[in-house]
Amino acid sequence: MKYTILGILIACASVVQAQSFRFGASVAPAVNFWIVEGDNYLPADNKFGFQLGGELDYAIGETGRFAIASGLRFTSVPGGFEQNPTSQSYAGKYWDFKTTTLDLPIMVRLRSNEMGKSVIFLQYGVTMGFTLSSSVVLNDGKGGGEDYEYQSSNTSLTMGAGLEYNMNDHMTLMFTTFFQNGVKNMVVYTKNDDSDSRYFPQQIGLRASVLF
């Protein structure tokens, strides 16, 4: 799957005009948390993760007021949830998730006019995530993590705002605050029937990018 995505991005890059196309790399520390629906479980501690990967950016039109942004990112998505103290089966249990995904964002950016060397922007789009590895650990050491399975793919609505700063004609620094709102239930019970509960991973972070 990841090689197919990479091939699509390379093919797209080969047909755009050189003066409108930029590429680079980025890193983003992020805070991860869950939205949990249902009465049996609650989201637990917020956890720190990160995003690291390559960036593609294509300005549309002569003015460059709009741009399409994409890339590939390796994302660490730790998180956890715990039993609701009011549930009948409450035993103080906590499940710790450690997950790594390969993310493909497809974003539309609205850019301001240039203000000296700077441009501010807003962006919105979809991020498709593909699970590379995941583990679930029960905090009391008695097993039980195998009862839960993290889904193989995720979809998030992603929004953000930021600043571009032109270092010179060939290099731009970009800083973006972003929020990824997972819209797909990502936890499946393999042994227990708990169709009432749904789990949606969320991320808030700050991305630093360099584009050439």
C-alpha positions in Angstrom: 0.0 0.0 0.0 2.7 2.5 0.9 4.6 1.9 -2.3 1.4 2.5 -4.3 0.8 5.8 -2.5 4.4 6.9 -3.1 4.1 6.1 -6.8 1.0 8.3 -7.1 2.7 11.2 -5.4 5.8 10.9 -7.7 3.5 10.7 -10.8 1.6 13.9 -9.7 4.9 15.7 -9.0 6.2 15.0 -12.5 3.4 16.8 -14.3 3.3 20.1 -12.3 5.2 23.2 -13.3 8.5 23.7 -11.6 7.8 27.2 -10.4 4.5 26.1 -8.7 5.7 22.9 -7.1 7.7 22.7 -3.8 8.8 19.7 -1.8 10.5 19.3 1.6 10.4 17.7 5.0 8.6 18.3 8.3 8.5 17.3 11.9 5.6 17.9 14.3 5.3 17.2 18.1 1.7 16.4 18.9 -0.7 15.8 21.8 -2.8 12.7 21.3 -6.1 12.0 23.0 -9.3 10.0 22.4 -13.0 10.9 22.1 -14.9 7.9 23.6 -18.6 7.4 23.0 -20.6 5.0 25.2 -21.1 4.5 28.9 -18.5 1.8 29.7 -15.2 3.5 29.1 -13.6 6.9 29.3 -10.5 8.5 27.6 -7.4 8.4 29.8 -4.2 10.5 29.9 -3.2 12.7 27.0 0.0 11.4 25.5 2.8 13.0 23.4 3.5 11.7 19.9 5.0 13.0 16.7 4.8 13.2 12.9 7.8 13.0 10.6 7.8 12.9 6.8 8.0 14.5 3.4 5.9 17.4 2.1 4.5 18.3 -1.3 3.0 21.7 -2.2 1.5 22.9 -5.4 0.3 26.5 -5.9 -2.7 26.9 -8.2 -3.0 29.9 -10.5 -0.7 32.8 -11.2 -1.4 34.5 -7.9 -0.8 31.4 -5.8 -3.6 32.2 -3.4 -4.7 28.6 -3.3 -2.5 25.6 -3.0 -2.8 21.8 -2.7 -0.7 20.2 0.0 0.1 16.5 0.4 3.0 14.2 1.4 3.8 11.1 3.4 4.2 11.1 7.2 5.1 8.5 9.8 2.9 9.2 12.8 3.2 8.0 16.4 -0.3 7.8 17.9 -0.1 6.7 21.6 -3.2 6.8 23.7 -5.4 5.0 26.2 -8.8 4.5 27.7 -10.1 3.2 31.0 -13.2 1.7 32.5 -15.9 4.1 33.6 -16.1 4.0 37.4 -19.9 4.0 37.2 -20.0 0.9 35.0 -21.1 -2.4 36.6 -17.9 -4.3 35.6 -15.6 -1.6 36.9 -12.2 -3.0 38.1 -9.9 0.0 37.6 -8.5 -1.3 34.3 -6.6 0.9 31.9 -5.6 0.0 28.3 -2.5 1.7 26.8 -2.3 1.9 23.0 1.0 2.3 21.1 0.4 2.8 17.4 2.4 3.9 14.3 0.7 4.9 11.1 1.7 6.0 7.6 -0.4 9.1 6.8 -1.4 10.6 3.5 -2.8 14.2 3.8 -4.7 15.9 1.0 -5.2 19.6 2.0 -6.4 22.8 0.4 -4.6 25.9 1.6 -5.8 29.5 1.3 -2.8 31.8 1.3 -2.8 35.6 1.9 -0.9 38.1 -0.2 2.8 38.4 0.5 3.6 40.6 3.5 7.3 41.2 3.0 8.8 37.8 3.2 5.8 36.2 5.0 2.5 34.6 4.0 -0.2 33.5 6.4 -2.6 30.7 5.5 -5.5 28.5 6.5 -5.9 24.9 5.4 -8.5 22.1 5.5 -8.7 18.6 4.2 -8.6 14.9 4.8 -5.8 12.7 6.2 -5.8 9.0 5.4 -3.9 6.9 7.9 -2.6 3.3 7.4 -1.6 1.3 10.5 2.0 0.1 10.4 2.1 -1.3 13.9 0.0 -1.3 17.1 0.0 -2.9 20.5 -2.5 -2.8 23.4 -1.3 -3.3 27.0 -3.5 -3.8 30.0 -2.1 -1.8 32.9 -2.6 -4.5 35.7 -0.3 -7.0 33.9 -2.9 -9.7 33.8 -3.2 -9.7 30.0 -6.4 -8.7 28.2 -4.7 -6.4 25.6 -5.3 -9.1 23.0 -9.0 -8.5 23.3 -8.7 -5.2 21.5 -7.6 -4.6 17.9 -6.6 -1.3 16.3 -8.1 -0.9 12.8 -5.9 -1.0 9.8 -6.9 2.4 8.4 -8.2 5.7 9.6 -9.7 8.8 8.2 -9.3 12.2 9.9 -10.7 15.7 9.1 -7.6 17.9 9.3 -7.5 21.7 9.7 -4.8 24.2 10.5 -3.4 27.7 10.3 0.2 28.9 9.9 2.9 31.1 8.5 5.3 30.8 5.6 8.6 32.7 5.7 10.7 33.0 2.6 14.4 32.5 3.5 15.4 33.1 -0.1 14.1 32.3 -3.6 14.7 28.6 -3.1 13.8 27.9 0.5 10.7 28.5 2.7 10.1 27.8 6.3 6.6 26.9 7.3 5.0 26.7 10.8 1.5 25.1 11.1 -0.7 24.5 14.1 -3.1 21.6 13.2 -5.9 19.5 14.6 -6.7 16.0 13.3 -10.2 14.9 14.1 -10.5 11.1 13.6 -14.0 10.2 12.3 -13.7 6.4 12.2 -14.1 4.1 15.2 -10.6 2.6 15.5 -10.9 0.0 18.3 -12.5 -3.4 17.7 -13.3 -5.9 20.4 -12.2 -9.4 19.3 -13.5 -11.3 22.4 -16.0 -9.0 24.2 -19.2 -7.7 22.8 -19.3 -3.9 23.5 -21.0 -2.4 20.5 -22.1 0.6 22.6 -18.5 2.0 22.7 -16.7 3.9 19.9 -13.2 5.3 20.0 -11.9 8.2 17.8 -8.2 9.3 18.0 -7.4 13.0 18.0 -4.2 15.0 17.5 -3.2 18.6 18.1 0.3 19.7 17.2 2.7 22.2 15.7 4.5 21.3 12.5 7.8 22.9 11.3 8.5 22.4 7.6 11.2 23.4 5.2 10.2 23.6 1.5 12.4 24.0 -1.6 
